Amino acid sequence: MLISTRRQRRQTFKEKLQQGILRPDDIDVSFESFPYYLSETTKKVLIASTLPNLRCSKFGKYFSSLPTASPRILLSGPAGSEIYQETLAKALAKHFGARLLIVDSLLLPGVQAPPPKDSDSVKEVPRRESVSTHAIGELRLEVLISLYGSGGDDIDSLSIGELLEVATNICTNVEQVATNESKSLPLIVFLKDIEKVMAGNPDAYSVLKSKLANLPENVVVIGSHTQLDNRKEKDNLGGRLHDRSKETPKTMKQLQLSRIFPNKVTMPQDEALLSDWKQQFERDVETLKSQSNIVTIRSVLKRVSVDCPDLESLCIKDLALTTESVDKVVGWAVSHHLMHFSDALVKDDKLVISTESLKNGLNILQGIQNETKSIKKSLKDVVTGNEFEKKLLADVIPPSDIGVTFDDIGALENVKDTLKELVMLPLQRPELFSKGQLTKPCKGILLFGPPGTGKTMLAKAVATEAGGNFINISMSSITSKWFGEGEKYVKAVFSLASKIAPSVVFVDEVDSMLGRRENPGEHEAMRKMKNEFMVNWDGLRTKEKERVLVLAATNRPFDLDEAVIRRLPRRLMVNLPDAQNREKILRVVLAKEDLEPDVDLEAVANMTNGYSGSDLKNLCVAAAHLPIREILEKEKKERSLALAENRPVPELYCSTDIRPLKMEDFKHAHEQVCASVSSESTNMSELLQWNDLYGEGGSRKKTCLSYFV
């Protein structure tokens, strides 16, 4: 049964190939009416290479060993010239009055359509649908379906041997069709994107080479090949161009191509007409992208049982759609359609939507992408002066990538107000700080205090709400094993910050980078990096009006070098919260949690004296785990009871079955989670003393040391 089914499919495939052959009268393209720029040299070379095999094949023994007269021609052009090359093959067939058979490389052995970039689409889209996304034209799609079938045995389930057998049968069918058709008229076989067959598969290469060698004398085989452009390859232009993820070493691919196609014709580029030619190629690339987008949308619509009759009328050239993005678009389109048509049409068990609804979904997607990519695009356009700036550009964080605001931080109102005045206001309203010399931007702000009080959270909120570029600097990003490169990285930090100003340079745990220089065990390279950092931060060539701010955070400010302290004129202590501020922090942490009416946050705040903001969050996390623990214990008991009584095991509980938090949970969590910072510790005492000497609001009174210390 299986053998007869495969034989029937091969016969159907052969019939589809025969139906796809273009006769000379069906071709509407000629050299005289060629729609693109065509070099006269290219035209002459193609005619000279083809004529001996189509018109004078009886003299084949005199020129069969000459590469330029070989019936196997490799037509090579720049990236984006796929449609151009196919049109050129049509014009060549029209010129000689020959028939033309266009074979997609996906039908040849060794070519497998790569899965889309998003992992979900690999599971959702069957093999035959992903293959058909590359087929342009309904005929080629029908050929693929007739070959692989519409259900049952998926081609992914075949072994390597079976796949090679299928590939051999395909080549045999192409060979048989070419042999039969060439008896009446000469035939040109155009193999699209032949380089895909050479994707490192020696068996596929051998099969294709042997089958092409057995073709009749009056058959010319033209292989289409595009020269990859590395710059445009990164842009993922869609269509056939996105199918180049698999690459073998270039020399091996060139060697295989030259063995199968000894006659290589490269399209020259006339400088005078190059701009017009490239514009035509770009239009072709847009066409391929639009066709690829349509097929992606069609596959998603088919999967979710939705239909759009006028889908082909859409022209989507500005977007490169993935399966994940199309899922969103279709969801918005269905919502838009149901909003405007309450009595929606259901035909053949499919919801029918209009193209207007799809356009609405596409507009929403494009709006979201424009909003999220505006800042990234501006960073991409930054011209870096050297390799150090280029590497540090990856540490620049756009505000949209952080997502922490001042509303997410409970308490610390005084610190937040000061940061808004010193950081955000000069970045958002620079015109207010342009008058005089005393309103110049602040060069540095230090956030210090015990661990877990929210210093890093404040820096994240500043990055999100200030709207400026945020550069996160750590020792790993500015150190190097090569002597002298550390100073160059430090210099690149400030030169890059100046280029993308307004910007904030954030240094977390600044004491590890800019500690005291009198340490006798300090390495010379580290000392030079500190000197370079301070020179570029506030030195001879530093611009006064430059909007570059250094925001530093530490829990050991007394270890900082005095020159660093001088460059941080605003020093804000982020202290442990009192009872009132602890209640504010608890309200922020528990804002999205379900609480019982008996939960008294004021009482929780009073019993957590000495807790930092981080400790309070850990307390809430421990309390939130108690209801989950109860659910697990309940499931365990019910399962044991069901097994003992020989009953079916009950279903597991879900998130909706978890009870709200109650006051008893917080009391139990308070016994497990204690304060991580002691208010009477030596480190806390030193912080308070340092704040009294250097912090904002301190007395500035230094104790006079006695003679005996």
C-alpha positions in Angstrom: 0.0 0.0 0.0 2.8 2.4 1.0 4.7 1.6 -2.3 1.7 2.2 -4.4 1.0 5.5 -2.6 4.6 6.7 -3.2 4.4 5.6 -6.9 1.2 7.6 -7.3 2.8 10.7 -5.7 5.8 10.4 -8.0 3.5 10.2 -11.0 1.5 13.3 -9.7 4.8 15.1 -9.2 5.9 14.3 -12.7 2.6 15.6 -14.1 2.9 18.8 -12.1 6.4 19.4 -13.5 5.1 18.9 -17.1 2.3 21.4 -16.4 4.9 23.9 -15.2 6.9 23.9 -18.4 6.7 27.3 -20.2 6.4 27.2 -24.0 8.0 30.0 -26.0 4.6 31.6 -26.7 3.8 31.7 -23.0 6.9 33.8 -22.2 6.3 37.5 -22.4 9.9 38.6 -21.7 12.6 39.0 -24.4 16.0 40.6 -24.7 14.5 43.5 -26.6 11.8 44.2 -23.8 14.0 43.2 -20.9 12.6 45.1 -17.8 16.1 45.5 -16.1 19.4 46.8 -17.1 21.2 44.1 -19.1 24.9 44.3 -19.9 25.6 43.6 -23.6 28.5 41.4 -22.5 26.2 39.3 -20.3 23.8 38.9 -23.2 26.5 37.8 -25.7 28.1 35.4 -23.2 24.8 33.7 -22.5 23.8 33.4 -26.1 27.3 32.1 -27.0 27.2 29.5 -24.2 23.7 28.3 -25.0 23.7 28.2 -28.8 26.0 25.2 -29.4 23.9 23.0 -27.2 20.5 24.1 -28.4 21.1 24.6 -32.1 24.2 22.6 -32.9 24.2 19.7 -30.5 25.3 17.3 -33.2 28.8 18.9 -33.1 29.0 18.3 -29.4 32.1 16.1 -29.5 34.1 19.2 -30.7 33.3 21.5 -27.8 32.1 19.2 -25.0 35.4 19.6 -23.1 35.4 23.4 -23.3 34.0 25.1 -20.1 32.5 28.0 -22.0 30.5 25.7 -24.2 29.3 23.4 -21.4 25.5 22.9 -21.2 25.6 23.4 -17.5 25.8 27.1 -16.8 26.2 28.8 -13.4 24.5 32.2 -13.5 26.0 34.3 -10.7 24.8 37.7 -9.5 24.7 40.0 -6.5 22.5 39.5 -3.5 18.8 40.2 -4.3 19.1 39.3 -8.0 17.0 36.1 -7.8 14.0 37.5 -9.7 16.4 39.2 -12.2 18.1 35.8 -13.0 14.8 34.0 -13.4 13.7 36.8 -15.8 17.0 36.5 -17.7 16.4 32.7 -18.1 13.0 33.4 -19.6 14.4 35.9 -22.1 17.1 33.4 -23.1 14.4 30.7 -23.7 12.4 33.2 -25.7 15.4 34.1 -27.8 16.1 30.4 -28.8 12.4 29.4 -29.0 13.1 26.8 -26.3 10.9 25.5 -23.6 11.7 26.5 -20.0 11.3 24.4 -16.8 11.8 26.3 -13.6 12.7 24.0 -10.7 12.8 25.3 -7.1 15.9 24.2 -5.3 13.7 23.1 -2.4 12.6 20.2 -4.6 16.2 19.0 -5.0 18.2 16.8 -2.6 19.9 18.2 0.5 17.8 21.3 0.8 15.9 21.6 4.0 14.0 24.7 5.0 15.4 26.1 8.2 13.0 26.6 11.1 12.0 30.1 12.0 14.0 32.0 14.6 11.4 31.8 17.3 11.3 28.4 19.0 7.5 28.2 19.1 7.2 28.2 15.4 9.3 25.1 15.1 6.7 23.1 17.0 3.7 24.7 15.4 4.5 24.7 11.7 4.8 21.3 10.0 7.6 20.5 7.6 5.6 20.8 4.4 4.2 24.3 5.4 7.7 25.6 6.2 8.9 24.4 2.9 6.0 26.0 1.0 6.9 29.4 2.5 9.7 29.6 0.0 7.6 28.6 -3.0 6.4 31.5 -5.1 3.4 30.5 -7.1 0.6 28.1 -6.6 2.0 25.5 -9.0 5.1 25.0 -7.0 3.1 24.8 -3.8 0.9 22.1 -5.4 4.0 20.2 -6.4 5.2 20.1 -2.8 1.9 19.0 -1.4 1.5 16.3 -4.0 5.0 15.1 -3.2 4.9 15.1 0.6 1.2 14.4 1.0 -1.5 16.2 2.9 -1.5 14.2 6.1 -0.2 10.9 7.5 3.5 10.4 6.9 5.4 13.6 7.6 8.7 14.0 5.8 10.4 14.7 9.2 9.7 11.1 10.2 11.7 9.7 7.3 15.2 8.4 7.9 18.3 9.7 6.1 18.2 6.8 3.6 14.5 7.4 2.9 15.1 11.1 2.4 17.9 10.3 -0.1 15.6 7.9 -1.9 12.9 10.7 -2.1 15.6 13.1 -3.4 16.8 10.6 -6.0 13.2 10.1 -7.2 12.8 13.9 -7.5 16.0 14.2 -9.7 14.9 11.2 -11.7 11.5 12.7 -12.4 13.2 16.0 -13.4 15.5 14.0 -15.7 12.6 12.1 -17.3 10.5 15.2 -17.9 13.5 17.0 -19.4 14.2 14.0 -21.7 10.7 13.7 -22.9 10.2 17.4 -23.4 13.4 17.9 -25.3 12.4 15.5 -28.1 10.2 18.1 -29.8 11.9 21.4 -28.8 15.1 22.3 -27.0 14.7 22.7 -23.3 16.3 25.1 -20.7 16.1 23.9 -17.1 16.5 26.7 -14.6 17.5 25.5 -11.0 16.8 28.3 -8.5 19.2 29.0 -5.7 21.5 26.1 -6.5 23.9 26.9 -3.7 21.4 25.5 -1.2 21.9 22.0 -2.6 25.6 22.4 -1.8 25.0 22.8 2.0 27.6 20.2 2.9 25.7 17.1 1.8 28.0 14.9 -0.3 25.2 12.4 -1.1 22.9 15.2 -2.5 25.8 16.6 -4.5 26.6 13.1 -6.1 22.9 12.5 -7.0 22.5 15.9 -8.6 25.8 15.6 -10.5 25.0 12.2 -11.9 21.4 13.1 -13.0 22.5 16.3 -14.7 25.2 14.4 -16.6 22.6 12.1 -18.1 20.5 14.8 -19.7 20.0 14.8 -23.5 22.2 17.0 -25.7 19.6 19.7 -26.5 19.0 20.4 -22.8 20.8 23.3 -21.1 20.8 23.5 -17.3 21.2 27.0 -15.7 21.9 27.1 -12.0 21.0 30.3 -10.2 23.6 31.6 -7.7 23.7 34.8 -5.6 26.8 36.2 -4.1 26.2 36.9 -0.4 26.6 40.4 0.8 27.6 40.3 4.5 26.2 43.7 5.2 22.8 42.9 3.9 22.8 39.4 5.2 22.6 40.8 8.7 19.4 42.7 7.8 17.4 39.5 7.3 15.6 40.9 4.3 13.1 38.1 4.1 12.1 35.9 1.1 14.8 33.6 -0.1 17.5 35.7 1.6 16.7 34.4 5.0 17.4 30.9 4.0 21.2 31.2 4.4 21.7 30.2 7.9 23.5 27.0 6.9 26.9 27.7 5.4 29.8 25.4 4.7 33.3 26.7 4.0 33.3 28.9 1.0 36.0 27.0 -0.9 34.2 23.6 -0.7 30.9 25.1 -2.0 32.7 26.9 -4.8 34.5 23.6 -5.7 31.3 21.7 -5.9 29.5 24.3 -7.9 32.4 24.5 -10.4 32.4 20.7 -10.9 28.7 20.6 -11.7 28.6 23.9 -13.6 31.9 24.4 -15.3 30.5 27.3 -17.4 30.2 30.3 -15.0 28.6 33.6 -16.2 28.9 36.5 -13.9 26.8 39.6 -14.4 29.0 42.7 -14.6 28.0 45.9 -13.0 28.1 49.0 -15.2 29.0 51.9 -13.0 26.8 54.4 -14.9 23.7 52.3 -14.4 24.6 50.7 -11.1 22.3 52.9 -9.0 19.2 52.1 -11.1 20.0 48.4 -11.2 20.3 48.3 -7.4 17.0 50.1 -7.0 15.4 47.4 -9.1 17.0 44.7 -7.0 15.8 46.4 -3.8 12.2 46.4 -5.3 12.6 42.6 -6.0 13.8 42.1 -2.4 10.7 43.9 -1.2 8.6 41.7 -3.4 10.2 38.5 -2.0 9.7 39.9 1.5 6.1 40.6 0.9 5.5 37.1 -0.5 7.2 35.5 2.5 5.1 37.6 4.9 1.9 36.5 3.1 2.8 32.8 3.4 3.7 33.2 7.1 0.3 34.9 7.7 -1.5 32.2 5.7 0.1 29.4 7.8 -0.9 31.0 11.1 -4.5 31.6 9.8 -4.7 28.0 8.8 -3.5 26.8 12.2 -6.0 28.9 14.2 -9.0 28.2 11.8 -9.3 31.8 10.5 -9.6 32.7 6.9 -9.0 36.0 5.0 -10.2 35.7 1.3 -8.3 38.8 0.1 -5.0 38.0 1.8 -3.1 38.2 -1.4 -4.1 41.8 -1.9 -2.0 42.8 1.1 1.5 44.3 0.4 3.7 44.1 3.5 7.1 45.4 2.6 8.1 47.3 5.8 8.0 44.4 8.2 9.8 41.1 8.4 7.2 38.9 10.1 7.9 35.9 12.3 5.4 33.3 13.4 5.4 34.9 16.9 4.6 38.4 15.6 1.9 37.1 13.2 0.2 35.4 16.2 -0.1 38.8 17.8 -1.3 40.4 14.6 -4.0 37.8 14.0 -5.2 38.2 17.6 -5.6 41.9 17.2 -7.2 41.4 13.8 -9.8 39.0 15.1 -10.6 41.4 18.0 -11.0 44.3 15.5 -13.2 42.3 13.2 -15.5 41.1 16.1 -15.6 44.7 17.4 -17.0 46.0 14.1 -19.0 42.9 12.9 -21.0 41.3 15.7 -22.5 38.8 13.3 -19.2 37.5 12.0 -19.2 35.0 9.1 -18.1 31.4 9.8 -17.4 29.4 6.6 -16.2 25.8 6.5 -15.7 26.0 10.3 -13.3 29.0 9.8 -13.8 32.5 11.0 -13.7 34.9 8.0 -12.1 38.2 8.6 -11.4 41.2 6.4 -8.1 42.6 5.2 -8.9 45.8 7.0 -8.8 44.0 10.3 -5.4 42.5 9.3 -4.1 45.9 8.4 -5.2 47.2 11.8 -3.2 44.4 13.5 -0.2 45.2 11.3 -0.4 48.9 12.2 -0.4 48.1 15.9 2.6 45.8 15.5 4.5 48.5 13.5 3.7 51.1 16.1 5.0 49.0 18.9 8.2 48.2 17.0 8.7 51.9 16.2 8.4 52.9 19.8 10.8 50.2 21.1 13.4 50.6 18.4 13.7 54.4 18.3 16.4 54.5 21.1 18.2 51.4 19.9 18.3 52.8 16.4 19.9 56.0 17.6 22.5 54.0 19.5 23.2 51.9 16.5 23.9 55.0 14.5 26.6 56.2 16.9 30.0 56.4 15.2 32.5 54.8 17.5 36.0 56.1 17.4 37.8 52.9 18.2 37.3 49.3 19.2 37.1 50.2 22.9 34.1 52.4 22.4 32.5 49.7 20.2 32.8 47.1 22.9 31.4 49.4 25.6 28.4 50.4 23.4 27.0 47.0 24.4 26.9 48.2 28.0 24.6 51.1 27.1 21.1 50.3 28.5 18.1 52.0 26.9 15.5 53.1 29.4 12.9 50.8 28.1 15.0 47.7 28.9 15.0 48.3 32.7 11.3 48.9 33.6 11.9 50.1 37.2 10.3 53.4 38.2 10.3 55.5 41.4 6.8 54.2 42.1 8.3 50.7 42.5 10.4 52.0 45.4 8.7 52.5 48.7 9.8 55.3 51.0 13.1 57.2 50.4 11.1 60.3 49.4 13.9 62.8 50.2 16.4 60.8 48.1 14.0 60.5 45.2 13.3 64.2 45.2 17.0 65.0 45.2 17.7 62.6 42.4 14.8 64.1 40.3 16.3 67.6 40.9 19.9 66.7 40.2 19.6 64.0 37.5 16.3 64.0 35.7 15.5 67.8 35.6 18.8 68.8 33.9 18.3 65.9 31.3 14.7 66.8 30.6 14.9 70.6 30.8 18.4 71.6 29.9 17.3 75.2 29.0 16.7 75.9 32.7 20.4 75.2 33.4 22.0 77.2 30.6 22.2 80.5 32.4 25.3 81.5 34.3 28.0 79.2 35.6 26.5 78.1 38.9 23.7 76.0 37.2 26.1 73.8 35.3 25.1 70.0 35.5 26.2 68.1 38.5 29.2 65.8 37.7 28.7 63.1 40.3 26.2 61.7 42.9 27.1 59.1 45.5 24.4 56.8 47.0 25.8 55.1 50.1 24.2 53.1 53.0 23.9 49.6 54.4 23.2 46.7 52.0 19.7 46.1 50.8 18.3 49.6 51.2 17.6 50.2 47.5 20.6 52.0 46.1 20.7 50.0 42.9 16.9 50.1 42.6 17.2 53.9 42.7 19.8 53.9 39.9 17.5 51.7 37.8 14.6 54.1 38.4 16.8 57.0 37.4 17.8 55.2 34.2 14.1 54.5 33.3 12.6 57.9 34.1 15.5 60.2 33.1 15.2 59.3 29.5 18.9 59.5 29.0 21.3 56.7 28.0 22.6 54.6 30.9 26.0 53.1 30.9 26.6 50.3 33.5 30.3 50.1 34.3 32.0 47.3 36.2 35.5 46.0 36.5 34.9 43.3 34.0 34.0 45.8 31.3 37.1 48.1 31.6 39.9 45.7 32.6 42.1 43.8 30.2 45.0 41.3 30.4 47.0 43.5 28.1 49.1 46.3 29.7 47.7 49.7 29.0 44.3 48.7 27.6 42.6 49.3 30.9 43.3 53.0 30.7 42.0 53.1 27.1 38.7 51.4 28.2 38.3 54.1 30.9 38.9 56.9 28.4 36.4 55.2 26.0 33.8 55.3 28.8 33.7 59.0 28.9 34.2 59.6 25.2 31.3 57.3 24.4 29.2 59.0 27.1 29.9 62.4 25.6 28.8 61.1 22.1 25.5 59.7 23.4 24.8 62.5 25.9 22.7 63.1 27.9 24.0 60.0 29.6 24.5 58.5 33.1 27.6 56.4 34.0 26.6 54.1 36.8 29.3 52.5 38.9 27.9 49.9 41.4 30.2 49.0 44.4 32.4 51.9 43.5 34.7 51.2 46.4 36.1 48.2 44.5 37.1 50.3 41.6 38.0 53.7 43.0 39.3 52.9 46.5 42.1 54.6 48.3 45.4 54.8 46.3 47.7 54.5 49.3 47.1 50.8 49.6 50.6 49.3 49.5 49.4 46.0 47.9 47.7 47.7 44.9 48.8 46.8 41.4 50.3 49.5 39.3 47.8 48.9 36.5 44.9 49.5 38.9 46.4 52.7 40.1 46.8 54.0 36.5 43.2 53.1 35.8 42.0 55.1 38.8 44.1 58.1 37.7 42.7 57.9 34.1 39.1 57.6 35.4 39.4 60.8 37.5 41.3 62.7 34.7 38.5 62.0 32.2 35.8 62.5 34.8 36.8 66.0 35.8 40.1 67.0 34.3 41.7 69.6 32.1 39.8 68.8 28.9 36.4 68.1 30.5 33.7 70.3 29.2 31.7 72.2 31.8 28.3 72.0 30.0 28.6 68.4 29.0 25.6 66.4 30.3 27.5 63.4 31.6 26.7 62.3 35.1 28.6 59.7 37.2 26.2 57.9 39.6 28.0 55.7 42.1 26.7 53.4 44.8 28.5 51.7 47.7 28.1 50.5 51.2 31.7 51.4 52.2 32.1 55.1 51.3 34.9 55.4 53.9 37.1 53.3 51.5 36.9 55.8 48.7 39.8 57.9 47.6 39.6 61.5 48.6 39.8 62.7 45.0 36.8 60.6 44.2 34.8 62.1 47.1 35.6 65.5 45.8 34.2 64.6 42.4 31.0 63.4 44.0 29.6 66.7 45.4 26.2 65.3 46.3 26.4 62.4 48.7 23.1 60.9 49.7 22.8 58.3 52.5 20.1 55.6 51.9 19.5 54.5 55.5 17.5 51.7 57.0 13.8 52.6 56.9 11.8 53.5 60.0 8.4 52.1 60.8 6.5 54.5 58.7 8.8 53.9 55.6 8.7 50.1 56.2 4.9 50.3 55.9 5.3 52.1 52.6 7.7 49.5 51.3 5.4 46.7 52.3 2.5 48.3 50.5 4.6 48.5 47.3 5.9 44.9 47.6 2.4 43.5 48.3 0.5 45.7 45.8 -0.3 42.8 43.5 -0.9 40.1 46.1 -4.2 38.8 47.5 -4.4 39.7 51.2 -6.9 38.7 53.9 -8.7 41.5 55.7 -6.9 40.6 58.9 -3.5 41.6 57.5 -2.2 44.7 59.3 0.7 46.2 57.5 1.3 48.7 60.2 1.7 45.9 62.7 4.1 44.0 60.4 6.2 47.2 60.0 6.4 47.6 63.8 7.6 44.1 64.4 10.3 44.4 61.7 12.6 46.9 63.3 16.0 47.1 61.7 14.9 45.4 58.5 16.1 46.8 55.2 14.0 47.0 52.0 15.5 43.8 50.8 14.8 42.1 54.1 11.1 43.1 53.9 10.8 41.7 50.4 12.4 38.4 51.6 9.9 38.4 54.5 7.0 38.7 52.0 8.4 36.0 49.8 8.7 33.6 52.7 5.1 34.4 53.7 3.9 33.8 50.1 5.4 30.3 50.1 3.3 29.2 53.1 0.0 28.8 51.1 1.9 26.9 48.4 3.3 24.6 51.0 -0.2 23.9 52.3 -1.4 23.1 48.8 1.4 20.6 48.3 0.7 18.9 51.7 -3.0 18.7 50.8 -2.2 17.1 47.4 0.1 14.6 49.1 -2.5 13.5 51.6 -5.3 13.3 48.9 -3.0 11.2 46.7 -2.1 8.8 49.5 -5.7 8.4 50.5 -6.8 7.8 46.8 -4.2 5.1 46.4 -5.1 3.4 49.6 -8.8 3.3 48.5 -8.0 2.3 44.9 -9.6 5.5 43.6 -8.3 7.6 40.7 -5.7 10.1 41.7 -7.3 13.6 42.0 -6.2 16.4 39.7 -3.5 18.8 40.9 -4.4 22.2 42.2 -3.7 25.4 40.1 -2.8 29.0 41.0 -6.4 29.9 41.5 -6.7 27.5 44.4 -4.0 29.2 46.5 -5.5 31.1 49.4 -4.8 34.8 50.1 -2.1 35.7 52.6 -3.1 36.2 56.2 -1.5 37.8 59.2 -0.4 34.4 60.6 1.8 33.9 57.5 3.7 37.1 58.2 4.2 36.2 61.8 5.5 32.8 60.8 7.8 34.3 58.2 9.1 36.8 60.8 10.4 33.8 62.7 12.3 32.6 59.7 13.7 35.8 58.1 15.6 38.2 60.3 17.4 41.5 59.6 20.6 41.2 57.6 22.1 44.4 58.9 22.6 45.1 62.6 22.1 48.7 63.5 24.8 48.4 66.2 27.4 46.9 63.9 30.8 48.5 63.3 30.0 49.0 59.6 26.8 50.8 60.5 28.6 53.1 63.0 31.2 54.0 60.4 28.5 54.8 57.9 26.8 57.1 60.3 30.1 58.8 61.1 31.0 59.2 57.4 27.6 60.6 56.7 28.0 63.1 59.5 31.3 64.2 58.0 30.6 64.1 54.2 26.9 63.4 53.6 24.1 65.8 53.0 22.8 67.2 56.3 25.8 66.2 58.3 27.5 68.4 60.9 30.8 68.5 59.0 32.5 68.7 62.4 35.7 66.6 62.4 36.9 65.3 65.8 40.3 66.7 66.8 42.6 63.8 67.4 44.6 63.8 70.6 48.3 63.2 70.7 47.8 59.7 71.9 45.8 57.7 69.4 
